[in-house]
Amino acid sequence: MGTREKRDLASARDEADSATEELREALAGHAITLPSLQTDPVTYAGDHRHPLVSLGRCNVETARKLAAVLRTAWSEGGAR
């Protein structure tokens, strides 16, 4: 793997970490915590150019709170 490819890979990983933190902060603003929210560990295991964010597991109460926030955003003309 060349220097440019390594930089691209590092940039993709940084982007995934940033997106994960943005999501964590946005959820916290609605008192929602996804305990397992993280950049997918497989992202760091190889040459994954398209890293994933693992939303992990949550309990029923958290799932319902998240659904309620999304429904509210939808009804207020949010992203569709």
Secondary structure, DSSP 4 states (H G I P E B T S, - for coil): --HHHHHHHHHHHHHHHHHHHHHHHHHHTTT---TT-EE-GGGGTTT-SS--EE-----HHHHHHHHHHHHHHHHTT---
